[in-house]
Amino acid sequence: MLVTSPANVRYLSGFTGSNGWLLVGGDRTVLVTDPRYEIQAHTQVDCDVWVTRSKLVGTLAKLVRKWGWRRIGFETAHLRHEAYAGLSETAQSGVEWVPLKGWVERLRACKSQWEIERVRQAAATAAQAFDAIVPLLKPGLTEKEVATELDYRLRRLGADRAAFETIVATGPNSALPHAQPTDRQLQAGEPVLLDFGAQRHCYASDMTRTVHLGAAPASFRRLYAAVLEAQQAALEAVRAGVTSADVDEAARAVLSRHKLESLFVHATGHGVGIEVHELPRLGKGERARLREGMVVTIEPGIYVEGYCGIRIEDTVLVTQQGCEVLTQAPKNLLEL
Amino acid sequence: MLVTSPANVRYLSGFTGSNGWLLVGGDRTVLVTDPRYEIQAHTQVDCDVWVTRSKLVGTLAKLVRKWGWRRIGFETAHLRHEAYAGLSETAQSGVEWVPLKGWVERLRACKSQWEIERVRQAAATAAQAFDAIVPLLKPGLTEKEVATELDYRLRRLGADRAAFETIVATGPNSALPHAQPTDRQLQAGEPVLLDFGAQRHCYASDMTRTVHLGAAPASFRRLYAAVLEAQQAALEAVRAGVTSADVDEAARAVLSRHKLESLFVHATGHGVGIEVHELPRLGKGERARLREGMVVTIEPGIYVEGYCGIRIEDTVLVTQQGCEVLTQAPKNLLEL
């Protein structure tokens, strides 16, 4: 199999450079890269390393012809058409290229102890950054300024970078699940939604907290309590053996009881690891069963257009008995 | 033509979402995206917007069949095999898909006044961040800490984010052209190479400065003076009408005169705009001529393995008479 997705190459080989393809066979495995990464590749990987000054695709084609390989899988969701066209030329020599999807991604869903330790660190770093940013949340700061300060703290606390573009959304902006920070100022009497994570040693974490500037009105408190209850119910539903849909349904049932289900417009969670979004997906109709060692987010939310959004999200480790919350930070409603 | 590269979609339509494809025809143009970006798309683009809950490729295939399009270009260097395979199914209806490369990228090489203003701001922001970081460069800080502080200042000064992963490389680490910041501490008697840029309103800048902690030995000063002379020569060679190779050769000739050419292991520069690396490439054998409105980096460097690297880089605007340096920051050797 030819592996071209950087996250998958990293997972299988340990190589972290930006330009490296992995050819994995029954009897031999080789990483093909360019001279910029020669030293790094030899340090990071156990398999053979092939360094080329030309395009990786040409070198790959030569290798498979030389080795007489006949049938090779490739990652259809990652390989660009241009590279595919280059590989296809080897069909004249009788090589068959077979599109594959999700093969390595499925391996990545269950984490090893080594990986769990890395996600644990990334999660702890994010939780610490939340604790550090809360005292700064005051009217007058803009969403962008808060995002800047939060990312700065993530890195000061040991993150290599923010795991994704940090979301800081105030008031009505928080009703957009994928809001980007704007120049809008924090205002008393409004919620602030913070969705962020740390990337550390190639592993990510992902968490969300929604706080309120000043005392929250009763209506907001009720909504917040419902989302928190839904998140707790989903957390309690997590354990090895249940389906992803079961966990999603646990959150949805609570919001349904509060007549808020129509405001919950996304899935309950997703896997986290080398990438921020990976397998499994915790949504309606997902029949795959959770397994010990999976790391997933639990993040129900409700979105009221023009008023506010509330989302509470943790990164958790799936265990035999239940789950361990890795992003340990307060979830009671903070009125700042 | 089907445009799927996010940077190209952004350039042609103004759409900045993460999931949008543009179908550009003689008589009609449509942006296809998903419901998350419906409001944003209508705000940002002038053309028709088609919103789909399913995969973009299926909607695209339906549209071209409905419109009776027969021959459609696509971006071979960007489109994934999976999407290509989906589009290919329309071949049964007589649609021919033609691989194209660099069509929009070549349009992007010459910037409009509107774009130049954006790059100018991104360049000014980076230059200001350099001025702000210099007083902090003291022995004991790690490369990662300096990168964290520099990125923080970029954003405080108005950048939406660092334009790329900031390089801070000390002593022998600076000899690696693509060094990543490590936990190595800044030390008196060693150089510090800083390569960074601001992204602001979707446009990037790119600059490098090499400073020395403490008084530099004569050998280092000689090397630094040679690189600075090479950079000045290249800057003086820039103007509309010369070839990219001419500019590269101007830098290379100076280093050759100092018997340092073998230490200059990369090209002299590249275009900067929506992406940090775009057309043109300023290297050996590049016969394309510079044109007014191009924005390019000029960045000769020399790398002595185990000792140090020195690179001096500016982002400049190509004009009829010469060039305008947009990253205005000191280039004399700073001994801190």
Interface residues (C-beta under 8 A of the other chain):
Chain A: R36 F74 T76 A77 H78 L79 R80 H81 E82 Y84 A85 P99 K101 K144 T148 D151 Y152 R155 R156 D160 R161 E165 P177 H178
Chain B: R36 F74 T76 A77 H78 L79 R80 H81 E82 Y84 A85 P99 K101 K144 T148 D151 Y152 R155 R156 D160 R161 E165 P177 H178
